[in-house]
Amino acid sequence: MIANTLIHREFTSSYTAKFVIEKDRMYTENANRSSGDGIITPDNMEPNPKNPIIASFFRNIGWSDRLGSGVRNIFKYSKYYSGEEPEFVEGDVFRIIMPLNEDYSYDNPQNDSIDELERKNEEKLEKNQKRFGESSEKNRRKIR
């Protein structure tokens, strides 16, 4: 969502871009050189490169694939965060609204047993041990 905000920002506007996280949603608001009004879906979107140099930069660092990939990816991954579809609202202010649902949260302990969470943490410690060459016992002492 942040990369999308920067790539499609209308920099000639003084409107302040926003990224807001609330309990049940997160959203962006961004100045926009609108090519239409209304709701955008992967089926009706018409990609419009507003800042090709910035878009190229994000492609080079791996944060963007190609024109229109942001909409498709946000629709794809929104189901993992909420079970619902996001809203893309085209207008003079462009809005992306991503619903959130704690039942879908990766950090929600109800989604995994405590034993499963501990196992995942142990795996992360072991991976970091191999990566940084520290003993897992030393890492465990740091955590406790």
Secondary structure as GFF3:
##gff-version 3
##sequence-region A 1 144
A	DSSP	alpha_helix	2	7	.	.	.	ID=ss1
A	DSSP	beta_strand	18	21	.	.	.	ID=ss2
A	DSSP	beta_strand	25	31	.	.	.	ID=ss3
A	DSSP	beta_strand	38	40	.	.	.	ID=ss4
A	DSSP	alpha_helix	52	60	.	.	.	ID=ss5
A	DSSP	alpha_helix	69	81	.	.	.	ID=ss6
A	DSSP	beta_strand	87	90	.	.	.	ID=ss7
A	DSSP	beta_strand	93	99	.	.	.	ID=ss8
A	DSSP	three_ten_helix	102	104	.	.	.	ID=ss9
A	DSSP	three_ten_helix	109	111	.	.	.	ID=ss10
A	DSSP	alpha_helix	114	132	.	.	.	ID=ss11
A	DSSP	alpha_helix	136	143	.	.	.	ID=ss12
###
